Amino acid sequence: MGWIYPLLANRSILKVLLLVNIAGTVYGYYWYGWQLKETPAIFLAFVPDSPTASLFFVFVLIAFLLRKHWPLIEALAIVTLFKYGIWAVVMNILVYFVKGELDWIGYMLIFSHFAMAVQGILYAPFYRFKWWHLIVTAIWTLHNDVIDYVFFMLPSYHMLDRYTPQIGYFTFWLSILSLGIAYYFAIRPKRFTLKINN
């Protein structure tokens, strides 16, 4: 699979990904617009999970294009991209089983969020974050779970309300898995690290 890394490091590919992620981030915040209007100001940063994850990756890509590294943002990006990418895929599949159908928006969300999770991992060999960056990210991520499932600021899927305790339990362990993924792909001793092409 080593053939893919020179492609990922290509500046033209980075620019395309940047535009795609900017568009996805803007759409994501728009999608959460009605819920944000009803959200107390103190919780606003913790409600639009997926667009915030892609926003972290936007900054990662900007840094790469500037030939820089912003390690804390890299750690936040890989953890939140994987966590909320997989979370949204599972929630939309659950919607399908509860309703017996899924509209085109649901399928689009499955595809786009799965792509979020994949892109976060694909760029792992380029990341330069350390243990303390991952610890700060863990605090952010688990705090977000508390906000979602103790204060009930989670993204709204009304047809799944009766499953909220089970979803909260799943989400906690998905957070732990996401932190483990970040450690495995970006911190543990690696065979190689990569640089962005000139």
GUDREN-75899 format. One record per residue (C-alpha): residue number from 1; x negated, y, z. Coordinates in Angstrom, 2 decimals. Each point is the difference from the previous one (the first is absolute). Layout:
BEGIN
 num    east   north      up
 NUM       X       Y       Z
...
END
This chain:
BEGIN
 num    east   north      up
   1    0.00    0.00    0.00
   2   -3.07    2.23    0.03
   3    0.91    1.25   -3.48
   4    2.79    2.13    1.42
   5   -2.16    2.22    2.20
   6   -1.75    1.97   -2.76
   7    3.49    0.65   -1.39
   8    1.28    1.19    3.39
   9   -3.04    2.26    0.34
  10    0.62    1.65   -3.37
  11    0.87    3.67    0.46
  12    2.75   -0.12   -2.62
  13    1.67   -2.86    1.88
  14   -0.34    1.94    3.25
  15    1.66    3.04   -1.58
  16    2.90   -2.10   -1.32
  17    0.45   -1.62    3.41
  18   -0.11    3.43    1.62
  19    2.81    1.29   -2.22
  20    2.07   -3.16    0.56
  21   -0.42    0.21    3.77
  22    0.79    3.71    0.08
  23    3.20   -0.67   -1.95
  24    0.89   -2.92    2.28
  25   -0.68    2.07    3.10
  26    2.17    2.88   -1.16
  27    2.83   -2.39   -0.92
  28   -0.40   -1.76    3.35
  29    0.41    3.18    2.01
  30    2.98    0.92   -2.18
  31    1.53   -3.45    0.66
  32   -0.32    0.60    3.75
  33    1.38    3.54   -0.28
  34    3.45   -0.64    1.49
  35   -1.46   -1.97    2.92
  36   -2.63    2.65    0.69
  37    2.76    2.61    0.30
  38    1.48   -2.04    2.86
  39   -3.34   -0.76    1.67
  40   -1.19    1.99    3.07
  41   -3.11    2.02   -0.85
  42   -2.18   -1.93    2.45
  43    0.55   -3.20   -1.99
  44   -0.29    1.38   -3.53
  45   -3.53   -1.31   -0.64
  46    1.06   -3.57    0.83
  47    3.15   -0.46   -2.11
  48   -1.14    0.10   -3.67
  49   -2.34   -2.97    0.35
  50   -0.64   -1.02   -3.62
  51   -0.56    3.48   -1.46
  52   -2.34    0.82    2.87
  53   -1.95   -3.17   -0.79
  54   -0.30    0.95   -3.66
  55   -0.93    3.55    1.07
  56   -2.94   -1.43    1.96
  57   -1.06   -1.81   -3.17
  58    0.34    3.21   -2.03
  59   -2.63    1.54    2.28
  60   -2.18   -3.12   -0.30
  61    0.10    0.32   -3.80
  62   -0.74    3.73    0.15
  63   -3.02   -0.75    2.18
  64   -1.19   -2.68   -2.43
  65    0.29    2.43   -2.90
  66   -2.07    2.48    2.01
  67   -2.50   -2.83    0.69
  68    0.77    0.21    3.71
  69    1.39   -2.27    2.70
  70    2.56    0.94    2.65
  71   -0.21   -3.16    2.11
  72    2.92    0.61    2.36
  73    2.30    0.68   -2.95
  74   -1.31   -3.17   -1.68
  75    0.87   -2.04    3.10
  76    3.46    1.57    0.25
  77    0.54   -0.62   -3.70
  78   -0.80   -3.71   -0.14
  79    1.98   -0.82    3.16
  80    3.08    2.03   -0.86
  81    0.02   -0.89   -3.69
  82   -0.05   -3.70    0.81
  83    2.40    0.23    2.95
  84    2.69    2.14   -1.58
  85   -0.49   -1.50   -3.44
  86    0.73   -3.49    1.32
  87    2.66    1.29    2.42
  88    2.02    1.59   -2.80
  89   -0.29   -3.12   -2.18
  90    1.33   -2.17    2.84
  91    2.79    2.45    0.88
  92    1.25    0.17   -3.57
  93   -0.08   -3.78   -0.31
  94    2.01   -0.15    3.25
  95    2.48    2.50   -1.46
  96    0.41   -2.35   -2.95
  97    0.83   -2.93    2.27
  98    2.39    2.06    2.15
  99    1.86    1.64   -2.92
 100   -0.42   -2.75   -2.57
 101   -1.36    2.50   -2.51
 102   -2.61    2.70   -0.47
 103    0.27    3.04   -2.27
 104   -2.77    1.20   -2.28
 105   -1.27    2.40    2.67
 106   -0.53   -2.94    2.32
 107   -2.04   -1.84   -2.61
 108   -1.97    3.16   -0.72
 109   -0.75    0.36    3.73
 110   -1.18   -3.61    0.18
 111   -2.37    0.47   -2.94
 112   -1.33    3.41    1.05
 113   -0.54   -0.95    3.63
 114   -1.71   -3.25   -0.90
 115   -2.31    2.06   -2.22
 116   -0.70    2.26    2.99
 117   -1.18   -2.96    2.06
 118   -2.16   -1.35   -2.83
 119   -1.73    3.27   -0.81
 120   -0.92    0.54    3.64
 121   -1.79   -3.36    0.11
 122   -1.58    0.23   -3.46
 123   -1.92    3.12    1.03
 124   -1.23   -1.53    3.28
 125   -3.60   -0.54   -1.26
 126   -0.25    3.76   -0.53
 127    1.06    0.97    3.55
 128   -2.53    1.14    2.60
 129    2.00    0.06    3.25
 130   -1.23   -1.40    3.30
 131    1.49   -1.55    3.13
 132    1.02    3.31    1.60
 133    1.88    1.02   -3.15
 134    1.92   -3.27    0.16
 135    0.75    0.49    3.72
 136    1.46    3.46   -0.66
 137    2.00   -1.50   -2.86
 138    1.27   -2.75    2.31
 139    1.23    2.61    2.48
 140    1.78    1.91   -2.79
 141    1.53   -3.18   -1.44
 142    1.25   -1.52    3.26
 143    1.21    3.40    1.23
 144    2.01    0.23   -3.21
 145    1.63   -3.35    0.84
 146    0.99    1.35    3.41
 147    1.53    3.09   -1.60
 148    1.90   -2.19   -2.47
 149    1.31   -2.73    2.30
 150    0.16    1.65    3.44
 151    1.25    3.42   -1.15
 152    1.72   -1.52   -3.07
 153   -1.60    2.28   -2.57
 154   -0.55   -2.89   -2.42
 155    0.78    0.36   -3.72
 156    3.72   -0.47   -0.41
 157    1.38   -3.20   -1.55
 158    3.54    0.05    1.45
 159    0.91   -3.45   -1.28
 160   -2.90   -1.40    2.05
 161    0.88    1.73    3.29
 162    1.03   -3.22    1.70
 163   -3.47   -1.40   -0.63
 164   -1.87    2.96    1.53
 165   -1.51   -1.97    2.95
 166   -1.29   -2.70   -2.34
 167   -1.30    2.61   -2.46
 168   -1.76    1.81    2.84
 169   -1.69   -3.24    1.09
 170   -1.03   -0.75   -3.58
 171   -1.32    3.55   -0.44
 172   -2.17   -0.18    3.12
 173   -1.73   -3.16   -1.22
 174   -0.27    1.44   -3.50
 175   -1.89    2.91    1.58
 176   -2.39   -2.45    1.67
 177   -0.45   -1.86   -3.29
 178   -0.66    3.27   -1.85
 179   -2.69    0.98    2.49
 180   -1.52   -3.46   -0.41
 181    0.07    0.40   -3.79
 182   -1.85    3.31    0.32
 183   -2.64   -1.59    2.20
 184   -0.40   -3.01   -2.27
 185   -0.36    1.93   -3.24
 186   -1.78    3.16    1.13
 187   -1.87   -0.43    3.30
 188   -1.25   -3.56    0.47
 189   -3.43   -0.69   -1.51
 190    0.43    0.33   -3.76
 191   -1.98   -1.49   -2.82
 192    0.04    3.29   -1.85
 193    1.27    3.56    0.00
 194    0.91    2.01   -3.04
 195   -0.35    3.54   -1.24
 196    2.18    2.07   -2.29
 197   -1.40    0.33   -3.53
 198   -1.41    3.30   -1.18
END
